[in-house]
Amino acid sequence: MHRNSEKDPTQSGRGPGMDSVDPPGFPIPGDLGAHLEDCGQEFLVDFLGEASRRQPGNQEVLSALSQSLARLGRRFEGLKVDEQLVALDPENPILHYNLACSRALNDDHAAAIESLTRAIELGFCEVDFIAQDPDLESLHGLRSFRRLLESLPQGNHHHGE
């Protein structure tokens, strides 16, 4: 699960990132609601993609784009955005953690472990969060993942923010 390094602009108000698309007093059937949510996310990806082309170093835009791509399951595109974010801010542990998640979701396990290790070196060490994150599930069977978790102090909830 991607972590936000800053407030996610798609999560405020009644925009495409909202929890429910139901307007007050007008329930929307589940399938239609999900379709509307996807349409909103697709629009947001198009909008943020254009904004990122115009302002390639804008981390806030890239972060929102990464979140929207993740919500849509567009894993490879999300990976590319996460790589851009790490290149722009290589000392940010949350961005390295997000890159680890993207790499794991794209079945690049060795690179995911490398990114996760770097995130931990930079201060991201929420053991419980890392162990339970569904984005990292493909790493659970790897000895290198288990060793990495075992190397962290138990009960540590600091993540570099």
C-alpha positions in Angstrom: 0.0 0.0 0.0 1.6 3.2 -1.1 2.3 5.7 1.7 1.7 9.4 1.2 4.8 11.5 1.6 2.5 14.6 1.6 -1.2 15.1 1.8 -2.9 13.5 -1.2 -4.8 16.3 -3.1 -7.2 13.7 -4.5 -8.4 12.9 -1.0 -9.9 16.2 -0.1 -13.5 17.3 -0.9 -15.8 15.3 -3.1 -13.3 14.4 -5.9 -12.4 11.3 -7.8 -10.4 9.9 -4.8 -13.4 10.0 -2.4 -14.5 6.9 -0.5 -18.0 7.0 -1.9 -19.4 8.4 -5.1 -23.0 8.5 -3.7 -24.4 12.0 -3.7 -26.6 12.7 -0.6 -30.0 11.1 -1.0 -29.1 9.4 -4.3 -27.6 5.9 -3.8 -25.6 4.6 -6.8 -25.6 0.9 -7.4 -22.2 -0.8 -6.7 -21.2 -1.5 -10.3 -22.1 2.0 -11.5 -20.4 3.5 -8.5 -17.2 1.6 -9.2 -17.4 2.5 -12.9 -17.8 6.2 -12.0 -14.8 6.0 -9.6 -12.7 4.4 -12.4 -13.8 7.1 -14.8 -12.8 9.8 -12.3 -9.4 8.1 -11.7 -8.8 7.8 -15.5 -9.6 11.5 -15.9 -7.3 12.3 -13.0 -4.5 10.2 -14.6 -4.9 12.1 -17.9 -4.9 15.4 -16.2 -2.0 14.7 -13.9 0.0 13.1 -16.7 -0.3 16.3 -18.8 0.6 18.4 -15.7 3.7 16.2 -15.1 4.7 16.7 -18.8 4.5 20.4 -18.4 6.2 20.4 -14.9 8.4 17.3 -14.9 9.9 18.1 -11.5 6.6 18.7 -9.6 6.7 16.1 -6.9 3.1 16.8 -5.7 1.7 16.1 -9.2 3.8 13.0 -9.6 2.8 11.7 -6.2 -0.9 12.2 -7.0 -0.3 10.5 -10.4 1.4 7.5 -8.7 -1.6 7.2 -6.3 -4.2 7.3 -9.1 -2.3 4.8 -11.2 -2.1 2.5 -8.2 -5.8 2.7 -7.6 -6.4 1.8 -11.3 -4.0 -1.2 -11.1 -1.7 0.4 -13.8 1.3 -1.1 -12.1 4.0 -0.6 -14.8 3.1 3.0 -15.3 3.0 3.5 -11.6 6.5 2.0 -11.3 7.9 4.5 -13.8 6.4 7.4 -11.8 7.7 6.0 -8.6 11.2 5.8 -10.2 10.9 9.5 -11.2 9.9 10.5 -7.7 12.9 8.7 -6.1 15.2 10.3 -8.7 13.9 13.7 -7.6 14.2 13.1 -3.9 16.6 10.2 -3.3 16.8 10.7 0.5 13.0 10.3 1.1 12.3 6.9 2.8 8.6 6.9 1.9 9.4 7.3 -1.8 11.8 4.3 -1.6 9.1 2.3 0.2 6.6 3.1 -2.5 9.1 2.1 -5.2 9.6 -1.2 -3.3 5.9 -1.7 -3.4 5.7 -1.0 -7.2 8.7 -3.2 -7.9 7.1 -6.1 -5.9 3.8 -5.6 -7.7 5.7 -5.8 -11.0 7.4 -9.1 -9.9 10.9 -7.5 -9.7 11.6 -9.0 -6.3 15.3 -8.4 -6.1 14.8 -4.7 -6.9 11.9 -4.5 -4.5 14.1 -5.9 -1.7 16.8 -3.4 -2.7 14.3 -0.4 -2.5 12.9 -1.7 0.8 16.4 -2.0 2.2 17.1 1.6 1.2 13.8 2.9 2.7 14.8 1.2 6.0 18.3 2.7 5.8 16.7 6.1 5.4 14.4 5.6 8.4 11.3 3.7 7.3 10.9 0.9 9.8 7.3 0.2 10.6 7.7 -3.5 11.0 4.0 -4.3 11.3 3.1 -2.2 8.3 5.8 -3.7 6.1 4.9 -7.3 7.2 1.2 -6.8 6.5 1.3 -4.6 3.3 -0.5 -6.5 0.5 1.7 -4.8 -2.1 4.7 -6.7 -0.7 2.9 -10.0 -0.4 4.9 -11.5 -3.3 8.1 -11.0 -1.2 6.8 -12.9 1.9 8.3 -16.2 0.8 11.7 -14.8 0.2 14.4 -15.4 2.8 15.9 -11.9 2.1 12.5 -10.4 3.0 12.2 -12.3 6.2 15.8 -11.5 7.2 15.1 -7.8 6.5 12.1 -7.9 8.8 14.0 -9.7 11.5 16.7 -7.1 11.4 14.2 -4.4 12.5 13.4 -3.7 16.1 10.0 -5.0 16.9 7.3 -2.5 17.7 9.1 0.3 15.9 6.5 2.6 14.3 8.7 5.4 13.0 8.7 5.9 9.2 10.8 8.9 8.5 8.1 11.6 8.5 
